[in-house]
Amino acid sequence: MRVLRDVVIQRTDGDELQAVSQVPGISGEEMTLDLMGAGTTLGLKVRVIESRPVMVEGAVRHSLRLALVNVDDDVVPRPAADAGAQAEAL
């Protein structure tokens, strides 16, 4: 199943990312994160380490701690269909 969601991503550690999403994550869930920009897309496999609710500008969002899975094998650059989007979690 493929579900597209816009998320905001920040790098925290060498093998972890922080995402803010409108929906919670499930600990242990693996997904593909497509990072888009500058005319290319990077597909990264990630696993949810932690999901917790946070307030962002008066709205409840979910802060997800993501671990990169097989970092060397899964970074696949592709041409982006829409270079204006920040990121999508699949």
Protein Blocks (a to p, Z undefined) as FASTA:
>chain_A
ZZddddddddfblmbccdddfbdcdehiacdddddeehiacddddddfbdcdddeehiac
dddddddehkllmmccdddfblmbmbdcZZ
